[in-house]
């Protein structure tokens, strides 16, 4: 069966009706748009945010039920935002137009975080670093090793995926990382990798790799600022734990 279009026979998200005073008093589940404007987006649940993005439901399935089913399909909002166009193909309620908008929103978030990283020293905002790397690799189903090349003021020059692996294994080559550090004229480096299992605890090989990278980069006068291990709901920092 071919997936329906995003808007055919749709059930719209309820809009404000009635007296303004009465509407301000009704902070109910079926009014996420009004609540967002009155109290901010942080007051909305993941399901409500997705419902606002969808705008409308399908025959026999209102927009909140559709949003809940999509959230259940991907397992988390972060996983949904990290999905590829192929992951949305054939899903009811998510046609090409919605897929394109969602991918554009995610890319805007990545670019905004990258701009912030280029404008201010990353070491001054560990939360910004964690948010950036989690957005880039936090929901990948396979291991990714990410390098953030920094200038002398620890502002972002570039970010690159130096390695990709499987669910449990990944090969990282310090020589290649050193080569890219020289090519970008980096003065410092932050590296990060994800654990698809969800745990942010570093392994023995993670600790060994950190020592090797630190010593190897020191030979070319490049400082390893931090190594982040990105889990499902937490990020481990070697620097914060005093391991660097």
Number of C-alpha atoms within 10 A of each C-alpha: 4 7 12 15 16 19 16 12 13 18 16 16 20 15 10 12 8 7 8 9 8 10 15 12 8 12 15 10 11 16 17 23 19 18 20 17 9 12 11 11 14 10 13 17 12 15 21 22 20 20 25 20 15 21 20 23 24 20 10 11 15 16 28 22 15 22 25 15 15 22 18 13 12 16 11 15 17 17 18 19 16 20 18 12 13 9 12 18 13 14 14 17 26 21 18 15 10 17 19 12 12 20 16 12 12 16 15 12 14 17 12 13 18 19 13 18 24 18 12 14 18 22 16 12 12 13 10 16 22 21 14 20 24 24 20 19 23 29 24 18 16 18 23 26 20 22 22 25 26 28 18 13 13 23 24 24 18 16 17 13 15 17 17 16 14 12 15 11 12 14 13 15 11 17 12 12 21 19 13 16 22 15 9 13 15 23 21 24 26 21 23 23 27 28 25 21 13 14 16 20 15 18 10 9 9 16 13 11 16 20 14 13 20 20 15 18 22 14 10 13 12 23 20 23 18 23 27 25 26 26 22 18 10 15 22 19 21 18 13 12 8 8 12 14
